[in-house]
Amino acid sequence: MIVKNLSFGDTARDQVFNGIEKLANAVSSTLGASGKCVILEDQHGNPVITKDGVTVADSIVLYDPVENIGATLIKEAARKTVKEAGDGTTTATILAHAILNEAYKHLNKSNDRLIKEGILSAVDKVIEYLENTSVPVENKIKEIATISTNNDPELGSLIASAFTEVGKTGVVIMESSSLGETEVEIVEGIEYDKGLLNPNFVTDKEQNSCELDNPLVMIVDSKIESVRQVQTVLEHVIKTNKSLFIIGHVEPPVLSALVMNKMKGNIKVNVVDPPAFGLRRQEILEDLALLTNSQIIDENLGDDLNTIQVDYLGACLKTTTTNDQTIIQVEEIPEQVEGIISTIKEKLTKKLKPHEVIGYEQRLARLSAKVAIVKVGANSDIELKEKQDRVEDAICATKAAIKEGIVSGGGVALLNASNNIKHLNLGEEILLKAILYPFNTILENAGIEKEISNKDGFGINVVTGKMVHMIQEGIIDPLLVTKSALKNAASVATTILSTNCVINNIRANESSR
């Protein structure tokens, strides 16, 4: 039986807040163009140098169990922000700490439920303001990428060139380079929104992804209910020392058998669910089959699932599967696909119904998509890890910006929101004060103390120390990142505000205290 310790009221909240404050102080030092590096010790005792907020946060485990609960709760806000927008962990952490810091000043003087409701209503007002003041990316991709790499112009230009090369329909990913140089490689490929079915398929623990080089590809539009159905294929894969990528619905017993054999090292394999549903699924599977030179196996079309033959299999250059997406790289676009692309382009020149236009455009984007691989190189493993963190953040931030647009960077968008929105209650006042913290933190990290203009869109370029129009200067943030950071920070903070009791496990070394 695990013995528990209970903390109540102010004591519980203070301990939780202490943990939050420690985490926020460590993470906030990395924010902005003048943000500092953090040196941390990994699980093997090796030093890691990073300016990536999520890496810093994930490394922190506090000795006091209640303080650690507080730190863990804030990490959740940061992780959710990364999942939604790909960046913004530091901002989410600072905002969550700021909301709690401001709220705790009034907690015993006012109804915590009313404070919570006020904070959430103010979040809605701020998001509406941000959406109304956002602008399309247009030609600001380089600036976004540069800011997200902690103002590294060389890396920013490289990432911007990758996005420009593949266009709106393309995909940009990151890999380690076998050389010391960082470069961009363009290959043909396709992306769809189905991810890992089992964590044991992971081959790259750092990126939490499954990568297969030159795999055979099997596409099945019927259920695979027994291992016997794929036995011939598996024997061929093992005999030829190939890897196997399966797109199809695999029943749990079959999936378990594949996972077990993968873990034993008998076979290199990954299974991903088929995309979409109905007619759209059929269309996407057909496109995948064309690109990989595979044959779709479908029981409804007369195919015998009991005798799946090797002839059905196709191949590709590489597959990469993360938690929520799969990227398939191919060496070149088959002639047949080129013909289909030409036909679709011709059809789009004619008068079509709106839904037909959307369908053709989606298929054209799918078939003509490219994959840009940013291959990151460095002179040491420590430098490589730090560089990869920045590149990954920049790729995600740029994707987010292209998706929803941009706002003034450097904390100015939230500063303007605070100045332009009138609060109607204490909770709204707390939130509008809290959203000033990112801006103030950036100035603090740069060692700048100046009177700030209330003119919308203007802030300080911390590199030059001059007052500038942020968007025109290229100091920008993706709207999606700022929105996600604010929503997730407020969600976690308001939950903590309503806490009156914390129950934690007593550690073995605490029992004698």
C-alpha positions in Angstrom: 0.0 0.0 0.0 1.3 3.5 -0.9 1.1 6.0 1.9 -0.3 9.4 1.0 0.4 12.9 2.3 -2.4 15.5 2.2 -2.0 19.3 1.9 -4.9 21.8 2.2 -5.9 25.4 1.3 -3.2 28.0 1.1 -0.4 25.5 2.0 -1.3 23.3 -0.9 -1.7 26.1 -3.4 1.6 27.8 -2.3 3.6 24.6 -2.7 2.0 24.0 -6.2 2.8 27.6 -7.1 6.4 27.3 -5.9 6.9 24.4 -8.4 5.3 26.4 -11.2 7.5 29.4 -10.4 10.7 27.3 -10.5 9.8 25.8 -13.8 8.7 29.2 -15.3 11.9 30.9 -14.1 14.0 28.2 -15.9 12.0 28.3 -19.1 11.4 32.1 -19.3 15.1 32.8 -19.6 15.1 31.3 -23.1 12.4 33.7 -24.5 13.1 36.2 -27.2 16.0 37.2 -29.4 18.2 37.8 -26.4 17.1 34.7 -24.6 19.8 32.7 -22.8 20.8 29.1 -23.2 20.1 26.5 -20.5 22.6 23.8 -19.7 21.0 20.6 -18.4 22.0 17.1 -17.5 20.3 14.3 -19.4 19.4 10.9 -18.0 22.9 9.6 -18.8 24.6 12.5 -17.0 25.7 14.2 -20.3 25.4 18.0 -20.6 22.8 19.3 -23.1 22.8 23.0 -24.2 19.4 24.3 -25.4 17.2 27.3 -25.9 14.1 25.2 -26.6 11.5 25.7 -23.9 9.9 22.3 -24.1 13.3 20.6 -23.7 14.1 22.6 -20.6 10.6 21.9 -19.1 10.7 18.2 -19.8 14.1 17.9 -18.0 12.8 19.4 -14.8 11.7 17.0 -12.0 11.5 18.7 -8.6 12.4 17.1 -5.3 9.4 18.2 -3.4 6.5 16.1 -4.7 3.8 18.8 -4.4 6.0 21.3 -6.1 6.6 18.7 -8.8 2.9 18.3 -9.3 2.7 22.1 -10.0 5.6 21.9 -12.5 4.0 18.8 -14.2 0.6 20.6 -14.6 2.3 23.5 -16.5 4.2 21.1 -18.6 0.9 19.8 -19.8 -0.1 23.2 -21.1 3.2 23.5 -22.9 2.9 20.0 -24.4 -0.6 20.7 -25.6 0.5 23.9 -27.2 3.3 22.1 -29.1 0.9 19.5 -30.2 -1.5 22.1 -31.6 0.8 24.6 -33.0 4.3 23.1 -33.0 5.8 25.9 -30.9 5.0 28.3 -28.1 6.0 26.2 -25.1 7.9 29.1 -23.4 5.0 31.5 -24.0 2.5 29.0 -22.6 4.6 28.5 -19.5 5.1 32.2 -18.8 1.4 32.9 -19.3 0.2 30.1 -17.0 2.6 31.4 -14.3 1.5 35.0 -14.9 -2.2 34.2 -14.6 -1.7 32.4 -11.4 0.6 35.1 -10.0 -1.9 37.8 -10.7 -4.9 35.7 -9.5 -3.3 34.7 -6.2 -3.2 38.3 -5.2 -7.0 38.4 -5.1 -7.9 34.8 -4.3 -8.8 35.2 -0.7 -10.6 38.5 -1.4 -12.9 37.3 -4.1 -14.9 34.3 -5.3 -12.6 32.0 -7.1 -15.4 30.8 -9.5 -16.0 34.4 -10.6 -12.3 34.9 -11.1 -12.1 31.8 -13.2 -15.1 32.8 -15.3 -13.7 36.3 -15.9 -10.3 34.9 -17.0 -11.9 32.6 -19.5 -14.2 35.3 -20.9 -11.1 37.6 -21.3 -9.3 34.8 -23.2 -12.2 34.8 -25.7 -11.9 38.6 -26.1 -8.1 38.4 -26.6 -8.3 35.7 -29.2 -11.0 37.6 -31.1 -8.7 40.7 -31.0 -5.8 38.6 -32.3 -7.8 37.1 -35.1 -9.1 40.5 -36.2 -5.6 42.0 -36.2 -3.7 39.1 -37.8 -2.4 39.3 -41.4 -1.6 36.7 -44.0 2.0 35.4 -44.2 2.6 36.6 -47.8 6.4 37.1 -48.1 7.3 36.8 -44.4 8.2 33.1 -44.3 11.9 33.9 -43.9 11.3 36.2 -40.9 9.1 33.6 -39.2 11.7 30.9 -39.6 14.5 33.2 -38.5 12.7 34.2 -35.3 11.9 30.6 -34.4 15.5 29.6 -34.8 16.4 32.2 -32.1 17.4 34.8 -34.8 19.8 32.6 -36.8 19.5 34.2 -40.3 21.4 31.4 -42.0 19.1 28.7 -40.6 16.0 30.9 -41.2 16.9 31.4 -44.9 17.5 27.6 -45.3 14.1 26.7 -43.8 12.3 29.4 -45.8 13.9 28.1 -49.0 12.5 24.6 -48.1 9.0 25.9 -47.7 9.2 28.0 -50.9 10.5 25.0 -52.9 7.6 22.6 -51.9 4.9 25.2 -52.0 1.6 25.2 -50.0 0.9 21.5 -50.7 4.4 20.3 -49.8 5.9 18.9 -46.6 9.0 20.0 -44.7 10.6 17.6 -42.3 13.9 17.4 -40.4 16.6 14.7 -40.3 20.2 14.5 -39.0 22.9 14.9 -41.6 25.7 12.4 -42.0 27.9 15.4 -42.9 28.7 18.5 -40.8 26.8 20.8 -43.1 23.1 21.7 -42.9 21.3 21.5 -46.2 17.9 21.0 -47.9 17.0 18.0 -50.0 13.8 17.9 -52.1 12.1 14.5 -52.9 8.7 13.5 -54.2 6.2 12.4 -51.6 2.8 12.4 -50.0 1.5 13.1 -46.5 -1.7 11.9 -44.8 -3.1 12.2 -41.2 -2.7 8.8 -39.8 -0.1 8.1 -37.2 1.5 5.4 -35.0 -0.8 2.5 -34.0 1.6 1.1 -31.4 4.6 2.8 -29.6 6.7 -0.3 -30.1 6.9 0.5 -33.8 9.1 3.5 -32.9 12.6 3.5 -34.4 13.7 7.0 -33.5 12.9 7.6 -29.7 14.2 11.1 -29.9 11.6 12.1 -32.5 9.1 9.5 -31.4 8.7 8.3 -34.9 9.0 5.1 -37.0 11.2 5.4 -40.0 11.6 2.7 -42.7 14.2 3.0 -45.4 13.3 1.5 -48.8 10.3 -0.5 -47.5 8.0 -2.7 -49.5 4.5 -1.3 -49.4 1.3 -3.3 -48.9 -2.1 -1.5 -49.2 -5.2 -3.4 -48.0 -8.8 -2.1 -48.1 -10.2 -5.0 -46.2 -9.6 -6.3 -42.6 -6.5 -8.5 -42.0 -7.9 -10.9 -39.4 -5.1 -13.5 -39.1 -1.3 -13.7 -39.5 -1.9 -16.5 -41.9 -3.3 -14.1 -44.5 0.1 -12.2 -44.6 2.4 -15.1 -44.0 3.7 -15.3 -47.6 4.5 -11.6 -47.5 6.2 -11.8 -44.1 8.3 -14.7 -45.2 9.4 -12.8 -48.3 10.3 -9.7 -46.3 12.4 -11.7 -43.8 14.1 -13.7 -46.6 15.1 -10.5 -48.6 15.9 -8.6 -45.4 13.5 -5.8 -46.4 11.2 -3.7 -44.2 7.4 -3.7 -44.7 5.0 -0.8 -44.5 1.3 -1.8 -44.3 -1.6 0.6 -44.9 -4.7 -1.2 -43.8 -7.0 -2.2 -40.9 -5.2 -4.9 -38.9 -7.1 -6.7 -36.2 -5.5 -6.7 -32.7 -4.2 -10.3 -32.7 -2.3 -9.6 -36.0 -1.0 -6.3 -34.8 0.2 -7.9 -31.6 2.0 -10.6 -33.5 3.7 -8.0 -35.8 4.7 -5.9 -32.8 6.2 -8.9 -31.0 8.2 -9.9 -34.0 9.4 -6.4 -34.5 10.6 -6.2 -30.9 12.4 -9.5 -31.2 14.2 -8.1 -34.3 12.7 -10.7 -36.6 11.2 -8.1 -38.9 11.2 -4.4 -39.6 7.6 -3.4 -40.0 5.1 -0.6 -39.4 1.3 -0.6 -39.7 -0.8 2.5 -40.3 -4.6 2.8 -40.6 -6.1 3.7 -44.0 -6.9 7.4 -44.5 -10.3 9.0 -44.5 -13.6 7.1 -45.2 -15.8 6.0 -48.0 -15.1 7.3 -51.5 -12.4 9.7 -50.3 -10.6 6.8 -48.7 -10.7 4.9 -52.0 -9.4 7.8 -53.9 -6.5 8.4 -51.5 -5.6 4.7 -51.5 -5.6 4.7 -55.3 -3.2 7.7 -55.3 -0.9 6.0 -52.7 -0.9 2.8 -54.9 0.0 4.8 -58.0 2.9 6.6 -56.2 4.3 3.4 -54.7 3.5 1.1 -57.6 1.3 -1.0 -55.4 -1.9 -2.9 -56.0 -4.8 -2.3 -53.6 -5.9 -5.6 -52.0 -9.7 -5.5 -51.6 -11.9 -8.5 -50.8 -14.9 -6.7 -52.3 -13.2 -6.7 -55.7 -12.6 -10.4 -55.6 -9.1 -10.4 -54.1 -8.3 -13.4 -51.9 -7.0 -12.2 -48.5 -6.0 -15.8 -47.7 -3.4 -15.7 -50.4 -1.9 -12.3 -50.4 1.0 -12.5 -52.9 4.3 -10.6 -53.1 3.2 -9.3 -56.5 0.7 -7.0 -54.8 3.5 -5.1 -53.1 5.0 -1.8 -54.1 8.0 0.1 -52.8 9.0 3.6 -51.8 12.1 5.5 -50.8 11.2 6.1 -47.1 8.3 6.2 -44.7 8.1 8.4 -41.6 5.3 8.0 -39.1 4.8 10.2 -36.1 1.9 10.3 -33.6 -0.5 12.0 -36.0 0.8 11.8 -39.5 2.6 9.6 -42.1 5.0 10.9 -44.8 5.8 8.6 -47.8 8.8 9.6 -49.9 9.1 8.2 -53.4 12.1 8.4 -55.8 10.2 9.9 -58.7 6.7 10.5 -59.9 5.5 7.7 -62.2 4.5 8.6 -65.7 1.0 7.5 -65.1 0.7 10.0 -62.2 2.1 12.8 -64.4 -0.7 12.0 -66.9 -3.4 12.2 -64.1 -2.0 15.5 -62.9 -2.2 16.9 -66.4 -5.8 15.7 -66.8 -6.8 17.3 -63.4 -5.2 20.6 -64.4 -7.1 20.6 -67.6 -10.4 19.8 -65.8 -9.8 22.7 -63.4 -9.8 25.2 -66.3 -13.4 24.2 -67.1 -16.6 25.3 -65.4 -17.2 23.0 -62.4 -19.4 22.8 -59.3 -17.7 24.1 -56.1 -17.5 20.6 -54.5 -15.9 19.3 -57.8 -13.3 22.1 -57.7 -12.4 21.2 -54.1 -12.1 17.5 -54.8 -9.8 18.1 -57.9 -7.7 20.6 -56.0 -7.2 18.2 -53.1 -6.2 15.4 -55.4 -3.8 17.6 -57.4 -2.2 18.8 -54.2 -1.8 15.2 -53.1 -0.3 13.9 -56.3 2.0 16.8 -57.0 3.3 17.3 -53.4 7.0 17.4 -52.6 8.9 16.7 -49.4 11.7 19.0 -48.3 14.1 17.4 -45.9 16.2 19.8 -43.8 19.3 17.8 -43.0 20.9 19.3 -39.9 24.6 19.0 -39.4 27.0 20.2 -36.7 30.5 19.8 -35.3 29.5 18.0 -32.1 26.6 16.0 -30.7 25.8 18.8 -28.2 25.7 21.4 -31.0 23.6 19.1 -33.2 20.9 18.6 -30.5 20.6 22.3 -29.8 20.5 23.1 -33.5 17.8 20.4 -34.2 15.6 21.8 -31.4 15.7 25.2 -33.1 15.1 23.8 -36.6 12.2 21.7 -35.4 10.6 24.7 -33.7 11.1 26.9 -36.8 9.5 24.3 -39.2 6.5 23.9 -36.9 6.1 27.7 -36.4 6.3 28.3 -40.1 3.6 25.7 -40.8 1.4 27.4 -38.2 1.9 30.8 -39.7 1.1 29.6 -43.2 -2.1 28.0 -41.8 -3.6 31.0 -39.9 -1.5 34.1 -40.5 0.7 36.2 -38.3 0.6 38.8 -35.5 3.1 41.3 -34.1 6.0 39.4 -32.4 8.0 40.1 -29.3 4.9 39.9 -27.1 3.5 43.1 -28.8 0.3 41.4 -30.0 -0.7 40.5 -26.5 0.5 43.9 -25.2 -1.8 45.6 -27.7 -4.7 43.3 -26.8 -4.2 44.3 -23.1 -4.3 48.0 -24.0 -7.3 47.9 -26.3 -9.6 45.5 -24.4 -11.7 46.9 -21.5 -12.1 44.6 -18.5 -15.6 44.2 -17.0 -14.7 42.2 -13.9 -11.7 41.2 -11.7 -11.1 38.0 -13.7 -10.8 39.8 -17.0 -8.5 42.4 -15.3 -6.2 39.5 -14.1 -5.9 38.0 -17.5 -5.2 41.3 -19.2 -2.4 42.1 -16.8 -1.0 38.5 -17.2 -0.7 38.8 -21.0 1.8 41.6 -20.5 4.4 39.1 -19.0 5.8 37.7 -22.3 6.6 41.2 -23.5 8.2 42.2 -20.2 10.2 39.0 -20.1 11.6 39.6 -23.6 12.7 43.1 -22.5 14.1 41.8 -19.2 16.2 39.1 -21.0 17.6 41.8 -23.3 18.4 44.0 -20.4 16.2 46.8 -21.8 14.3 49.3 -19.7 12.3 51.7 -21.8 9.0 53.5 -21.9 6.8 51.6 -24.4 4.7 53.4 -26.9 1.0 52.6 -26.8 0.8 52.8 -30.6 -0.6 49.5 -31.9 1.9 47.2 -33.8 4.9 49.0 -32.4 7.5 47.6 -30.0 11.2 47.3 -29.4 13.6 45.4 -31.6 15.8 44.0 -28.8 18.7 43.5 -31.2 18.9 47.2 -32.1 17.1 48.7 -29.2 15.0 50.8 -31.5 11.2 51.3 -31.6 9.8 49.7 -34.8 6.7 48.5 -36.4 7.0 44.8 -35.6 5.4 43.2 -38.7 7.2 45.6 -41.1 10.4 44.8 -39.3 9.8 41.1 -39.6 9.4 40.5 -35.9 6.3 38.3 -36.0 4.6 35.3 -34.3 2.2 32.8 -35.9 -1.4 33.5 -34.8 -2.0 29.8 -34.1 1.0 29.7 -31.7 -0.1 32.7 -29.7 -3.7 31.5 -29.5 -2.8 28.0 -28.4 -0.4 29.2 -25.8 -3.0 31.5 -24.3 -5.9 29.0 -24.3 -3.8 26.2 -22.8 -2.2 28.4 -20.2 -5.6 29.8 -19.1 -7.1 26.3 -19.0 -4.4 24.9 -16.7 -4.2 28.0 -14.5 -7.9 28.2 -13.8 -8.0 24.5 -12.9 -5.2 25.1 -10.4 -7.0 28.1 -9.0 -9.9 25.9 -7.9 -7.6 23.5 -6.0 -8.0 23.2 -2.3 -6.4 19.8 -1.6 -3.3 18.1 -3.0 -2.7 14.3 -2.3 0.8 13.0 -3.1 2.6 9.7 -2.6 5.1 9.7 0.3 8.6 8.8 -1.0 10.7 6.3 0.9 13.2 8.9 2.0 10.4 11.1 3.3 9.0 8.6 5.8 11.6 9.3 8.4 11.1 13.1 8.3 
